[in-house]
């Protein structure tokens, strides 16, 4: 039996792409290729971590792997978010199957509504005997708490501050230094299951969990969801379906919120300070998310997401629409730092919360209305609450489109007249005019139409810069911004308009380091290429009829996904590594929408100008 101090026993993976995502549609865990769960925040995406080794060596982990040398292969079980890892050693193959329990009997659209917050880890020996090493070192509250272990008849009760964990398994583990673990032999054909269930200290102790049965039921539940979402028949079906599973994994089932990413403070530039908490839902991502869900044949999820938007964001108060919310619709996301954590790759500070919630971003007005436009044929009769909310959004766009704001990239250096913000105000007014009858606001349509035309004229006059032969990021600036790639996507101008074609060329030449990897703006320095921007470029090329180039860009960007098909927020163009919060929902949204745009362009022929 071996027990070692956790901070001495296992170094964290060196790269983000080593991780796979587990989900119970209320929270997530990240497990490495080496069999270590280094991130788990039960019972909700934005809860304090129980395992946080992703951000500090002494913030908790759960390791299962062979005690001898090995090579690794892994995959998601078909149609699931359950990972099967095989460790190939000299004595045989150790198969590890990891999942987060979805509870008993949940199927299809209902998965995740009653998740019991249980990590499931099944071990099987193929050949052997194989010596296996296990270490369980929870560190609740982002590593602040070293818990107490109490033995039970089936395992251990683990208590730390407000968290309680129940560890069960068929093996005896020793405890030292707040870590339960040891080594044991697993003979050929033998298997065992470990479970770790989370609850709050005020909750009653749970009934014993049958880990094997829960794992089988979780696999069946995910596959039932997948079977209901298989009608997509376009290009890149495997990548689109995997991305749709990722979006479902990032969906908070009780409300329908889709969070941006399950992690906080994974840096945009390793060693630097651009480290943000992304475990919230953004209105900025709203219409793109809805389109992706619709393309990927997830209409029920699209409706749930729209309901979450309207219930969280409305009614508008103080002449402002908040840009982001907690998974349950919470408004106050005040940011603070965890100074006791060293951060991933020594990237400090580690942040919890996100002060961007208090920024003024006018683009969200268009995002909300584009959501309603995407779902217009399925929404039925709008409730009075929804009508009043949308009318208020349109009025706010008419009143404030000329104002400065922080822009879609959430800059903290001051407000400007960002072109993309003006564009999305135009979208809000354009869709409001088209939906005026449905809103019972025919009397407002002429006013909205007048302001819409003023926005359009301002963009065409002040957004185009002849010196760079492109639409630029802000009025009066000659700096490019990949956000303007949304202009054809939102139907402001056709993709084969000479100005759009010139802008596509300028962005690819000046913001791309080759292979279609696109940075967000001029002067981004060492910041990585933003994955969604690269997919916007691919979609723009497809919509302009440049299908071959669109596919080249799509294939190149998608090729940076890890072996499980997961994409981060950014790609380091210097080394091709995944950086930023991971996996990033917006990146997978971009993949789905670009695949659809390319497929539609191929069906309709050159210069199709298909809308995304």
C-alpha positions as CSV (number, residue, x, y, z in Angstrom):
1,X,0.0,0.0,0.0
2,X,1.4,3.4,-1.0
3,X,0.2,6.8,0.2
4,X,2.0,9.9,-0.8
5,X,1.4,13.6,-0.1
6,X,-0.9,14.8,-2.9
7,X,1.2,17.8,-4.0
8,X,4.2,15.5,-4.4
9,X,2.4,12.6,-6.1
10,X,1.1,13.8,-9.4
11,X,1.9,16.9,-11.6
12,X,-1.0,18.4,-13.5
13,X,-1.2,17.9,-17.3
14,X,0.9,20.4,-19.2
15,X,-1.7,21.3,-21.8
16,X,-5.4,22.0,-21.9
17,X,-6.0,19.4,-24.6
18,X,-5.2,16.6,-22.2
19,X,-8.6,17.0,-20.6
20,X,-12.0,15.5,-21.4
21,X,-15.3,16.8,-20.2
22,X,-17.9,15.0,-18.1
23,X,-21.3,16.5,-17.4
24,X,-24.6,15.8,-15.6
25,X,-26.2,18.9,-17.1
26,X,-25.9,20.8,-13.9
27,X,-22.2,20.7,-13.4
28,X,-19.1,19.3,-15.1
29,X,-15.8,17.6,-14.4
30,X,-12.5,17.6,-16.3
31,X,-10.5,14.3,-16.4
32,X,-7.0,14.1,-17.9
33,X,-5.5,11.5,-20.2
34,X,-3.6,10.2,-17.1
35,X,-6.9,9.4,-15.3
36,X,-6.9,12.4,-12.9
37,X,-10.1,14.4,-12.3
38,X,-8.6,17.8,-11.8
39,X,-11.7,20.0,-11.9
40,X,-15.2,19.4,-10.4
41,X,-17.6,22.0,-9.1
42,X,-20.7,20.3,-7.7
43,X,-23.6,20.9,-7.5
44,X,-23.6,23.6,-10.2
45,X,-21.3,24.9,-12.9
46,X,-20.3,28.0,-10.9
47,X,-20.0,26.4,-7.5
48,X,-16.6,26.3,-5.7
49,X,-14.4,23.4,-6.8
50,X,-14.0,20.2,-4.9
51,X,-11.2,19.2,-7.2
52,X,-9.3,22.2,-8.5
53,X,-5.8,21.0,-9.4
54,X,-6.4,22.6,-12.8
55,X,-5.6,25.9,-11.0
56,X,-3.2,24.9,-8.3
57,X,-1.2,21.8,-7.4
58,X,-2.8,21.6,-3.9
59,X,-6.4,22.3,-4.8
60,X,-7.6,18.7,-5.1
61,X,-7.8,15.8,-7.5
62,X,-8.8,12.2,-8.0
63,X,-6.3,9.9,-9.7
64,X,-6.8,6.4,-11.1
65,X,-4.1,4.9,-13.3
66,X,-1.8,1.9,-13.6
67,X,1.2,1.9,-11.2
68,X,3.5,0.9,-14.1
69,X,4.4,2.5,-17.4
70,X,1.6,2.8,-20.0
71,X,0.4,4.4,-23.1
72,X,-3.1,5.8,-23.4
73,X,-6.0,5.8,-25.9
74,X,-9.4,7.2,-25.1
75,X,-12.8,8.0,-26.6
76,X,-16.3,9.1,-25.8
77,X,-18.7,6.2,-25.8
78,X,-20.9,6.8,-28.8
79,X,-23.6,9.4,-28.3
80,X,-22.5,10.2,-24.7
81,X,-20.4,12.4,-22.5
82,X,-18.9,9.3,-20.9
83,X,-15.2,8.7,-21.5
84,X,-13.5,5.4,-21.9
85,X,-9.8,5.5,-21.3
86,X,-7.6,2.5,-22.0
87,X,-4.1,2.3,-20.3
88,X,-2.0,-0.1,-22.3
89,X,0.7,-1.6,-20.0
90,X,3.1,-4.5,-20.2
91,X,0.7,-6.8,-18.2
92,X,-2.5,-5.9,-20.0
93,X,-5.0,-3.2,-20.6
94,X,-6.7,-1.2,-17.7
95,X,-10.0,0.2,-18.9
96,X,-11.3,3.2,-17.0
97,X,-14.9,4.5,-17.7
98,X,-15.7,7.9,-16.3
99,X,-19.1,9.7,-16.1
100,X,-21.2,12.0,-14.0
101,X,-24.5,10.3,-13.1
102,X,-27.6,11.6,-14.7
103,X,-29.8,9.8,-12.1
104,X,-32.1,6.9,-12.7
105,X,-34.4,6.6,-15.6
106,X,-34.1,10.1,-17.1
107,X,-34.2,10.0,-20.9
108,X,-34.3,12.4,-23.9
109,X,-35.0,16.0,-23.2
110,X,-35.3,15.4,-19.5
111,X,-31.7,14.4,-18.8
112,X,-30.0,16.3,-16.0
113,X,-33.1,17.6,-14.2
114,X,-32.6,15.3,-11.2
115,X,-28.8,14.7,-11.3
116,X,-27.6,13.3,-8.0
117,X,-24.1,14.8,-8.3
118,X,-22.1,11.6,-8.4
119,X,-18.8,10.9,-10.1
120,X,-18.7,7.4,-11.4
121,X,-15.4,5.6,-12.2
122,X,-15.4,1.9,-13.3
123,X,-12.2,-0.1,-13.7
124,X,-11.8,-3.3,-15.7
125,X,-8.7,-5.4,-16.2
126,X,-8.2,-6.9,-19.7
127,X,-5.3,-9.2,-19.1
128,X,-3.3,-8.8,-16.0
129,X,-2.9,-8.8,-13.1
130,X,-2.5,-5.0,-13.3
131,X,-1.3,-2.9,-10.4
132,X,-3.5,0.1,-10.0
133,X,-2.9,3.3,-8.1
134,X,-5.8,5.4,-6.6
135,X,-5.6,8.7,-4.8
136,X,-8.6,10.8,-3.8
137,X,-7.7,14.3,-2.4
138,X,-10.7,16.6,-2.2
139,X,-10.1,20.2,-1.4
140,X,-13.4,22.0,-1.1
141,X,-13.9,25.8,-1.6
142,X,-11.2,26.1,-4.3
143,X,-8.6,24.3,-2.2
144,X,-9.0,26.3,1.0
145,X,-10.3,23.3,3.0
146,X,-8.4,20.1,3.8
147,X,-11.3,17.7,4.7
148,X,-11.7,15.1,7.4
149,X,-12.2,11.4,6.4
150,X,-14.4,9.0,8.5
151,X,-14.5,5.3,7.6
152,X,-17.8,3.6,6.8
153,X,-18.9,0.1,6.0
154,X,-18.6,0.8,2.3
155,X,-15.9,3.5,2.1
156,X,-15.5,7.0,3.5
157,X,-17.5,10.0,4.6
158,X,-15.5,13.2,3.8
159,X,-16.4,16.4,5.5
160,X,-15.0,19.8,4.7
161,X,-16.7,23.1,5.6
162,X,-20.1,23.2,3.8
163,X,-19.3,20.2,1.6
164,X,-19.9,16.5,2.2
165,X,-18.7,13.7,0.0
166,X,-19.5,10.0,0.2
167,X,-16.8,7.7,-1.3
168,X,-17.6,4.1,-2.1
169,X,-15.7,1.3,-3.8
170,X,-14.8,-2.3,-3.4
171,X,-11.3,-1.7,-2.1
172,X,-9.7,-0.7,1.1
173,X,-8.0,2.7,0.9
174,X,-5.7,4.2,3.6
175,X,-5.9,7.9,4.6
176,X,-3.0,10.2,5.1
177,X,-2.6,14.0,4.8
178,X,-6.2,14.4,3.7
179,X,-5.8,11.9,0.8
180,X,-7.3,8.4,0.6
181,X,-5.4,6.1,-1.6
182,X,-3.2,3.1,-2.3
183,X,-2.2,0.5,-4.8
184,X,-3.9,-2.8,-5.5
185,X,-3.9,-5.7,-8.0
186,X,-6.8,-6.1,-10.4
187,X,-6.7,-9.5,-12.0
188,X,-7.7,-10.4,-15.6
189,X,-11.5,-10.1,-16.0
190,X,-12.0,-8.3,-12.7
191,X,-13.7,-5.0,-12.3
192,X,-14.6,-2.5,-9.6
193,X,-16.6,0.8,-9.4
194,X,-15.8,3.8,-7.4
195,X,-18.4,6.5,-6.7
196,X,-18.1,9.9,-5.1
197,X,-21.3,11.7,-4.3
198,X,-21.5,15.3,-3.3
199,X,-24.1,17.0,-1.0
200,X,-24.2,20.1,1.2
201,X,-23.7,19.8,4.9
202,X,-27.4,20.7,5.5
203,X,-28.6,17.9,3.2
204,X,-29.6,14.4,4.5
205,X,-27.1,11.6,3.8
206,X,-27.9,10.0,0.5
207,X,-28.9,6.4,-0.1
208,X,-26.1,4.1,-1.2
209,X,-25.3,4.4,-4.9
210,X,-25.0,1.4,-7.1
211,X,-22.2,2.7,-9.2
212,X,-22.4,0.1,-11.9
213,X,-26.1,0.5,-12.4
214,X,-25.8,4.3,-12.4
215,X,-23.1,4.2,-15.1
216,X,-25.1,2.0,-17.3
217,X,-28.2,4.2,-16.9
218,X,-26.1,7.3,-17.6
219,X,-24.8,5.9,-20.8
220,X,-28.3,4.9,-21.8
221,X,-29.6,8.4,-20.9
222,X,-27.1,10.2,-23.1
223,X,-27.7,7.8,-26.0
224,X,-31.4,8.4,-25.7
225,X,-30.8,12.2,-26.0
226,X,-28.5,11.6,-29.0
227,X,-31.1,9.4,-30.7
228,X,-33.6,12.3,-30.5
229,X,-31.1,14.7,-32.1
230,X,-29.9,12.8,-35.2
231,X,-31.9,14.6,-37.9
232,X,-29.0,16.8,-39.0
233,X,-28.0,15.6,-42.5
234,X,-25.4,18.2,-43.5
235,X,-21.7,18.3,-43.8
236,X,-19.4,17.2,-41.0
237,X,-22.0,15.2,-39.2
238,X,-19.7,13.6,-36.6
239,X,-18.2,17.0,-35.6
240,X,-21.6,18.7,-35.5
241,X,-23.1,15.9,-33.4
242,X,-20.2,16.0,-30.9
243,X,-20.5,19.7,-30.7
244,X,-24.2,19.5,-30.0
245,X,-23.4,17.1,-27.2
246,X,-20.9,19.6,-25.8
247,X,-23.6,22.3,-25.8
248,X,-26.0,20.0,-24.0
249,X,-23.3,19.2,-21.5
250,X,-22.9,23.0,-20.9
251,X,-26.7,23.4,-20.4
252,X,-28.0,23.9,-16.9
253,X,-31.1,21.6,-17.2
254,X,-33.2,23.2,-14.5
255,X,-33.4,26.5,-16.4
256,X,-32.1,25.9,-19.9
257,X,-29.2,28.3,-19.6
258,X,-26.2,27.5,-21.8
259,X,-22.9,28.5,-20.1
260,X,-19.9,29.8,-22.0
261,X,-17.4,27.3,-20.5
262,X,-17.1,25.1,-17.4
263,X,-13.9,26.6,-16.2
264,X,-12.5,29.8,-14.8
265,X,-9.2,31.6,-15.3
266,X,-7.6,29.4,-17.9
267,X,-5.5,32.1,-19.5
268,X,-5.8,33.7,-22.9
269,X,-2.1,34.1,-22.7
270,X,-0.3,31.7,-20.4
271,X,1.5,33.6,-17.6
272,X,-0.5,36.7,-18.2
273,X,-3.6,38.3,-16.4
274,X,-6.4,37.9,-19.0
275,X,-8.0,35.1,-16.9
276,X,-11.7,35.2,-16.7
277,X,-14.6,33.2,-15.2
278,X,-16.8,31.9,-18.0
279,X,-19.2,29.8,-16.0
280,X,-22.2,32.0,-16.8
281,X,-24.6,32.5,-19.7
282,X,-24.1,35.4,-22.1
283,X,-26.8,37.2,-24.1
284,X,-24.0,38.0,-26.6
285,X,-23.9,34.3,-27.5
286,X,-27.7,34.0,-27.6
287,X,-28.7,34.0,-31.3
288,X,-25.6,32.1,-32.3
289,X,-26.4,29.5,-29.7
290,X,-30.0,29.2,-30.8
291,X,-29.0,28.8,-34.5
292,X,-26.5,26.1,-33.5
293,X,-29.1,24.3,-31.5
294,X,-31.6,24.6,-34.3
295,X,-29.1,23.4,-36.9
296,X,-28.1,20.5,-34.7
297,X,-31.8,19.4,-34.4
298,X,-32.2,20.5,-30.8
299,X,-35.4,22.6,-31.0
300,X,-36.6,21.9,-27.5
301,X,-33.3,23.1,-26.1
302,X,-33.5,26.2,-28.2
303,X,-36.9,27.1,-26.7
304,X,-35.7,26.5,-23.2
305,X,-32.7,28.7,-23.8
306,X,-34.9,31.5,-25.1
307,X,-37.2,31.2,-22.1
308,X,-34.2,31.5,-19.9
309,X,-33.1,34.7,-21.7
310,X,-36.5,36.4,-21.4
311,X,-37.0,35.3,-17.8
312,X,-33.5,36.3,-16.7
313,X,-33.1,39.6,-18.6
314,X,-36.6,41.1,-18.3
315,X,-38.0,43.4,-17.4
316,X,-35.5,46.1,-18.4
317,X,-34.8,48.5,-15.7
318,X,-32.8,51.8,-15.5
319,X,-32.5,51.9,-19.3
320,X,-30.1,49.0,-19.5
321,X,-30.1,45.4,-20.5
322,X,-27.6,43.2,-18.5
323,X,-25.3,41.2,-20.8
324,X,-24.9,38.0,-18.7
325,X,-26.4,36.0,-15.9
326,X,-25.8,33.0,-13.6
327,X,-27.2,29.7,-14.7
328,X,-30.2,30.2,-12.5
329,X,-30.8,33.7,-13.8
330,X,-28.8,35.5,-11.1
331,X,-27.8,39.1,-11.9
332,X,-25.0,39.9,-9.4
333,X,-21.8,38.2,-10.7
334,X,-19.4,40.5,-8.9
335,X,-15.8,39.4,-9.5
336,X,-13.2,38.7,-6.9
337,X,-9.8,36.9,-6.9
338,X,-8.6,33.8,-5.2
339,X,-5.2,34.9,-4.1
340,X,-4.3,31.5,-2.5
341,X,-4.2,29.8,-6.0
342,X,-1.2,30.0,-8.3
343,X,-3.4,29.6,-11.4
344,X,-3.0,27.4,-14.5
345,X,0.6,27.6,-15.7
346,X,1.2,30.2,-13.0
347,X,-1.3,32.6,-14.6
348,X,-2.6,34.9,-11.9
349,X,-5.0,36.1,-10.7
350,X,-7.6,33.4,-10.5
351,X,-11.0,35.1,-10.7
352,X,-14.4,34.0,-9.5
353,X,-17.3,36.0,-10.9
354,X,-17.0,38.3,-13.9
355,X,-17.4,42.1,-13.6
356,X,-18.3,42.3,-17.3
357,X,-21.9,41.7,-16.0
358,X,-22.0,45.4,-15.2
359,X,-20.8,46.6,-18.6
360,X,-22.9,48.4,-21.2
361,X,-22.9,46.3,-24.4
362,X,-25.4,47.4,-26.9
363,X,-24.9,44.3,-29.1
364,X,-27.1,42.2,-26.7
365,X,-30.1,44.1,-27.9
366,X,-29.7,42.6,-31.3
367,X,-28.9,39.2,-29.9
368,X,-32.2,39.0,-28.0
369,X,-34.2,40.0,-31.1
370,X,-32.3,37.7,-33.4
371,X,-33.3,34.9,-31.0
372,X,-36.9,35.8,-31.3
373,X,-36.5,36.0,-35.1
374,X,-34.9,32.5,-35.3
375,X,-37.7,31.0,-33.4
376,X,-40.5,33.2,-34.9
377,X,-42.4,30.3,-36.5
378,X,-42.3,28.1,-33.4
379,X,-43.0,30.6,-30.6
380,X,-46.8,30.7,-31.0
381,X,-48.6,33.5,-29.3
382,X,-46.2,35.5,-27.2
383,X,-47.1,36.1,-23.6
384,X,-47.7,39.7,-22.5
385,X,-44.5,39.6,-20.5
386,X,-42.4,38.5,-23.5
387,X,-44.1,41.1,-25.8
388,X,-43.5,43.9,-23.3
389,X,-39.8,42.8,-22.9
390,X,-39.1,42.7,-26.6
391,X,-40.8,46.1,-27.2
392,X,-38.6,47.6,-24.4
393,X,-35.5,46.1,-26.1
394,X,-36.5,47.6,-29.4
395,X,-37.1,51.0,-27.8
396,X,-33.8,50.8,-26.0
397,X,-32.0,50.1,-29.3
398,X,-33.8,53.1,-31.0
399,X,-32.8,55.4,-28.1
400,X,-29.2,54.3,-27.5
401,X,-27.7,53.0,-30.8
402,X,-25.6,56.2,-31.2
403,X,-24.0,55.8,-27.8
404,X,-20.6,54.3,-27.0
405,X,-20.2,51.0,-25.2
406,X,-17.7,48.3,-24.2
407,X,-18.1,46.2,-27.3
408,X,-18.6,42.4,-27.7
409,X,-15.1,41.6,-26.5
410,X,-15.7,43.2,-23.1
411,X,-12.8,45.6,-23.2
412,X,-12.1,47.2,-19.9
413,X,-10.1,50.2,-21.4
414,X,-13.1,52.4,-22.0
415,X,-16.1,52.7,-24.3
416,X,-16.1,53.4,-28.0
417,X,-18.4,53.5,-31.0
418,X,-17.9,49.8,-31.9
419,X,-19.2,48.8,-35.3
420,X,-20.5,45.4,-34.2
421,X,-22.5,47.1,-31.4
422,X,-24.1,49.4,-34.1
423,X,-24.7,46.4,-36.3
424,X,-26.5,44.5,-33.6
425,X,-28.7,47.6,-32.8
426,X,-29.6,47.5,-36.5
427,X,-30.5,43.8,-36.1
428,X,-32.7,44.6,-33.1
429,X,-34.6,47.3,-35.0
430,X,-34.8,45.4,-38.2
431,X,-36.3,42.3,-36.5
432,X,-38.5,44.5,-34.4
433,X,-40.0,46.0,-37.5
434,X,-40.6,42.6,-39.0
435,X,-42.2,41.3,-35.8
436,X,-44.2,44.4,-34.9
437,X,-47.5,42.8,-35.6
438,X,-46.7,39.8,-33.5
439,X,-45.7,42.1,-30.7
440,X,-48.9,44.1,-31.0
441,X,-46.7,47.2,-31.7
442,X,-47.6,48.2,-35.2
443,X,-47.8,51.8,-34.0
444,X,-44.1,51.7,-33.1
445,X,-42.9,50.1,-36.4
446,X,-42.4,53.4,-38.3
447,X,-40.3,54.8,-35.5
448,X,-38.2,51.7,-35.3
449,X,-37.8,51.6,-39.0
450,X,-36.6,55.2,-39.1
451,X,-34.0,54.6,-36.5
452,X,-32.9,51.3,-38.2
453,X,-32.2,53.2,-41.4
454,X,-30.2,55.8,-39.5
455,X,-28.1,53.1,-38.0
456,X,-27.5,51.6,-41.4
457,X,-26.5,54.9,-42.9
458,X,-24.1,55.6,-40.0
459,X,-22.4,52.2,-40.4
460,X,-21.9,52.6,-44.1
461,X,-20.6,56.1,-43.7
462,X,-18.4,55.8,-40.6
463,X,-17.7,52.0,-40.5
464,X,-15.9,51.8,-43.8
465,X,-12.2,52.9,-44.0
466,X,-10.8,53.3,-47.5
467,X,-7.2,53.3,-46.2
468,X,-7.5,49.7,-45.2
469,X,-10.3,48.9,-47.7
470,X,-12.4,47.2,-45.0
471,X,-15.1,47.8,-42.4
472,X,-13.2,48.4,-39.2
473,X,-13.8,47.7,-35.6
474,X,-15.0,51.2,-34.5
475,X,-16.0,54.4,-36.1
476,X,-13.0,56.6,-36.9
477,X,-10.6,53.7,-36.4
478,X,-8.4,52.0,-39.0
479,X,-8.0,48.9,-36.8
480,X,-9.6,45.7,-38.0
481,X,-11.9,43.6,-35.8
482,X,-13.1,40.1,-36.6
483,X,-16.5,41.0,-35.1
484,X,-17.4,42.7,-38.3
485,X,-17.6,39.2,-39.9
486,X,-21.1,39.1,-38.4
487,X,-22.3,41.7,-41.0
488,X,-23.2,39.1,-43.7
489,X,-24.2,36.5,-41.0
490,X,-26.8,39.0,-39.8
491,X,-27.9,40.0,-43.2
492,X,-26.7,43.6,-43.1
493,X,-25.0,43.2,-46.5
494,X,-24.8,40.2,-48.8
495,X,-21.5,38.3,-48.6
496,X,-20.7,39.0,-52.2
497,X,-20.9,42.7,-51.7
498,X,-17.6,44.2,-52.8
499,X,-17.1,45.8,-49.4
500,X,-17.7,42.5,-47.6
501,X,-15.4,40.6,-49.9
502,X,-12.7,43.3,-49.3
503,X,-13.2,43.0,-45.6
504,X,-12.9,39.2,-45.7
505,X,-9.6,39.6,-47.5
506,X,-8.3,42.2,-45.2
507,X,-9.1,40.2,-42.0
508,X,-7.6,37.1,-43.4
509,X,-4.5,38.9,-44.5
510,X,-4.0,41.0,-41.4
511,X,-5.6,39.1,-38.5
512,X,-4.7,35.6,-39.6
513,X,-1.3,33.9,-39.2
514,X,-2.2,31.4,-41.9
515,X,-4.4,28.4,-42.1
516,X,-7.5,30.5,-41.2
517,X,-6.6,31.1,-37.6
518,X,-8.0,34.6,-36.9
519,X,-7.2,36.9,-34.0
520,X,-9.9,39.3,-32.7
521,X,-8.4,42.7,-33.5
522,X,-5.4,44.6,-34.9
523,X,-2.6,44.7,-32.4
524,X,-3.6,41.6,-30.5
525,X,0.1,40.7,-30.0
526,X,0.6,37.2,-28.6
527,X,-3.0,36.6,-27.9
528,X,-4.2,33.4,-29.5
529,X,-6.5,33.0,-32.5
530,X,-10.1,33.2,-31.4
531,X,-11.8,30.0,-32.6
532,X,-15.3,31.5,-33.2
533,X,-13.7,34.2,-35.4
534,X,-12.0,31.6,-37.5
535,X,-15.4,29.8,-38.0
536,X,-17.0,33.2,-38.9
537,X,-14.4,33.6,-41.6
538,X,-15.2,30.1,-42.9
539,X,-18.9,30.9,-42.9
540,X,-18.3,34.2,-44.7
541,X,-16.3,32.6,-47.4
542,X,-19.0,30.0,-47.9
543,X,-21.7,32.6,-48.1
544,X,-19.7,34.5,-50.7
545,X,-19.5,31.4,-52.8
546,X,-15.9,30.7,-52.0
547,X,-16.6,27.2,-50.9
548,X,-13.2,25.6,-51.4
549,X,-11.6,28.2,-49.2
550,X,-14.3,27.9,-46.6
551,X,-13.7,24.2,-46.3
552,X,-10.0,24.7,-46.1
553,X,-10.4,27.1,-43.2
554,X,-13.0,24.9,-41.5
555,X,-10.9,21.8,-41.8
556,X,-7.8,23.6,-40.5
557,X,-9.5,25.1,-37.4
558,X,-11.4,21.9,-36.6
559,X,-8.1,20.0,-36.8
560,X,-6.9,21.7,-33.7
561,X,-9.6,20.0,-31.5
562,X,-8.2,17.4,-29.1
563,X,-8.6,13.7,-29.5
564,X,-12.1,13.8,-28.0
565,X,-13.2,16.5,-30.4
566,X,-13.1,19.4,-27.9
567,X,-12.2,23.0,-28.6
568,X,-11.0,25.7,-26.3
569,X,-11.6,29.4,-26.5
570,X,-8.4,30.1,-28.5
571,X,-5.6,28.4,-30.3
572,X,-2.0,29.5,-29.8
573,X,-1.0,30.3,-33.4
574,X,2.7,29.8,-32.4
575,X,2.4,26.2,-31.3
576,X,-1.1,25.2,-32.2
577,X,-2.0,24.4,-28.6
578,X,-5.4,25.0,-27.1
579,X,-5.6,27.9,-24.7
580,X,-8.3,29.8,-22.8
581,X,-11.3,28.4,-21.0
582,X,-12.2,24.8,-22.1
583,X,-14.2,23.5,-23.7
584,X,-15.6,26.7,-25.0
585,X,-19.3,26.6,-26.0
586,X,-18.9,29.5,-28.5
587,X,-16.2,27.6,-30.4
588,X,-18.5,24.6,-30.8
589,X,-21.4,26.9,-31.7
590,X,-19.1,28.4,-34.4
591,X,-18.3,24.9,-35.7
592,X,-22.0,24.0,-36.1
593,X,-23.0,27.2,-37.8
594,X,-20.0,27.2,-40.2
595,X,-20.6,23.5,-41.1
596,X,-24.2,24.4,-41.9
597,X,-23.3,27.5,-43.9
598,X,-20.8,25.6,-46.0
599,X,-23.3,22.8,-46.6
600,X,-26.0,25.3,-47.6
601,X,-23.7,27.1,-50.0
602,X,-22.7,23.8,-51.7
603,X,-26.4,22.9,-52.2
604,X,-27.3,26.3,-53.5
605,X,-24.2,27.0,-55.7
606,X,-21.8,29.9,-55.9
607,X,-22.8,33.3,-54.7
608,X,-25.6,31.7,-52.7
609,X,-25.6,34.3,-49.9
610,X,-27.3,31.9,-47.6
611,X,-28.0,33.3,-44.2
612,X,-26.4,31.6,-41.2
